[in-house]
Amino acid sequence: MGETTIIHLSRLIALERRLDNVANNVANADTTGFRARQLSFQEYLSPAKEGEADGKKERPVSLVNAGFQYPDISGGAIQLTGNPLDVAIVGDGYFAVQTPQGERYTRAGALTTDAAGRLVTMEGQPILSRSGPITIAPEERSLTIAADGTISSRQRILGSLRLVRFDGPLQAVGSNLFQSQTPALDIPTGSVKLSVGALEKSNVQNVQEMSRLSEVTRSYEQVGGLLKNSQSVDDLNKLGTVPD
């Protein structure tokens, strides 16, 4: 494979990943609490190699690496819903939820109760208080959530929503959930205000993402054409090579 082909191929792979990333952002523009995904790109030089024929080192090739994906943690707009079990975090912080893979974190505060009486997300993951999952007995009615996260029924206080923050980066793990390699730090009750009867919208800038989608698509098509041409040149060079 020729040097030019390798360069174009590395850029095509990076553009394909960016295309997938932008398309995912656009698809989640209306997803509650969604954090737009960003990609870091790095250009690097491939190691120089010894030539097979004359022992000279081949010059290093400049390649593109798509790097890693990370969430844009800026806040989304708050939209009033009037549903008493809809909660939006105003400012920093994440809800803690229980999953089969362990504790995960989300900004999506659309809550409901499941058949077992647990307070859960719309995906069915139990939302956590400081003492674990929150269960509502059948006789308990008129569930309310206060701006400090305290959850009450008419009969008693059921607990307080556990809100956490992180000093390290977050990794998206699907279903609008995050995890981190750094410990979750509990936010003291009342330190972060909750907007009850409201939801945080996605922070995706739809117009910007659509423009980016068009730009990346054009670049992908252009590099794809260059790759096709460079492969044709490689084939011609092979045809012109006289065998030993």
Residue pairs with C-beta under 8 A, 6 or more apart in sequence:
1 9
1 234
2 230
2 233
2 234
2 237
3 61
4 230
4 233
5 227
5 230
5 231
5 234
6 46
6 61
6 63
7 61
7 62
7 63
8 223
8 226
8 227
8 230
9 227
10 63
10 64
10 65
11 64
11 223
12 220
12 223
12 224
12 227
13 64
13 66
14 41
14 64
14 65
14 66
15 216
15 219
15 220
15 223
16 220
17 39
17 66
18 39
18 41
18 66
18 216
19 213
19 216
19 217
19 220
21 37
21 38
21 39
21 69
22 209
22 212
22 213
22 216
23 213
24 37
25 36
25 37
25 204
25 209
26 204
26 206
26 209
26 210
26 213
28 34
28 36
28 202
28 204
29 202
29 204
29 206
29 209
30 201
30 202
31 108
31 176
31 202
32 108
32 109
32 110
32 122
32 176
32 199
32 200
32 201
32 202
33 76
33 106
33 107
33 108
33 109
33 176
33 199
33 200
33 201
33 202
34 76
34 107
34 108
34 176
34 202
34 203
34 204
35 71
35 72
35 73
35 107
35 172
35 178
35 202
35 203
36 71
36 72
36 202
36 203
36 204
36 205
36 209
37 69
37 70
37 71
37 72
37 172
38 69
38 70
38 71
38 72
39 66
39 67
39 68
39 69
40 66
40 67
40 68
40 70
41 64
41 65
41 66
41 67
42 64
42 65
42 67
43 62
43 63
43 64
43 65
44 62
44 63
44 65
45 60
45 61
45 62
45 63
46 60
46 61
46 62
46 63
47 60
48 57
48 58
48 59
48 60
49 57
49 58
50 56
50 57
50 58
51 57
51 58
69 172
70 169
70 170
70 171
71 170
71 172
71 178
72 203
73 170
74 203
75 91
75 200
75 203
76 107
76 200
76 201
76 202
76 203
77 200
77 201
78 88
78 90
78 195
78 198
78 199
78 200
78 201
79 198
79 199
79 200
79 201
80 197
80 198
81 197
81 198
81 199
82 197
83 110
83 197
84 143
84 144
84 145
84 196
84 197
85 110
85 111
85 112
85 119
85 143
85 145
86 109
86 110
86 111
86 196
86 197
86 198
86 199
87 95
87 109
87 111
87 145
87 161
87 194
87 195
87 196
87 198
87 199
88 109
88 194
88 195
88 198
88 199
88 200
89 95
89 107
89 109
89 163
89 192
89 194
89 195
89 200
90 192
90 193
90 194
90 195
91 192
91 193
92 165
92 187
92 192
93 163
93 164
93 165
93 187
93 192
94 105
94 106
94 107
94 163
94 164
94 165
94 166
94 178
94 184
95 105
95 106
95 107
95 108
95 109
95 121
95 127
95 128
95 161
95 162
95 163
96 103
96 104
96 105
96 127
96 128
96 162
96 163
96 164
96 184
97 103
97 104
97 105
97 106
97 121
97 125
97 126
97 127
97 128
97 177
98 125
98 126
98 128
98 132
98 133
99 125
99 177
101 173
102 179
103 128
103 184
104 125
104 173
104 177
104 178
104 179
105 164
105 170
105 177
105 178
105 179
105 180
105 184
106 121
106 176
106 177
106 178
107 176
107 200
108 121
108 122
108 176
108 199
108 200
109 194
109 199
109 200
110 121
110 122
110 199
111 119
111 120
111 121
111 122
111 127
111 145
112 119
112 120
112 121
112 122
113 119
113 120
113 136
113 143
114 120
114 124
116 135
117 135
117 136
117 137
117 138
118 126
118 133
118 134
118 135
118 136
119 126
119 127
119 133
119 134
119 135
119 136
119 143
119 151
120 126
120 127
121 127
123 175
123 176
125 175
125 177
126 133
126 134
127 133
127 134
127 161
128 134
128 161
128 162
129 151
129 158
129 159
129 160
129 161
129 162
130 159
130 160
130 162
130 186
131 159
134 151
134 158
134 159
136 143
136 153
136 158
139 155
140 153
140 154
140 155
140 156
140 158
141 153
141 154
142 153
142 154
143 151
143 152
143 153
143 158
144 151
144 152
144 153
145 151
145 161
145 194
145 196
146 152
146 194
146 196
147 193
147 194
147 195
147 196
148 160
148 189
148 190
148 193
148 194
149 160
149 161
149 163
149 189
149 190
149 192
149 194
150 157
150 159
150 160
150 189
151 157
151 158
151 159
151 160
151 161
152 158
160 189
161 194
162 186
163 186
163 187
163 192
164 184
164 185
164 186
164 187
165 184
165 185
165 187
166 180
166 182
166 183
166 184
166 185
167 182
167 185
168 180
168 181
168 182
169 180
169 181
169 182
170 178
170 179
170 180
171 178
171 179
171 180
171 181
172 178
173 179
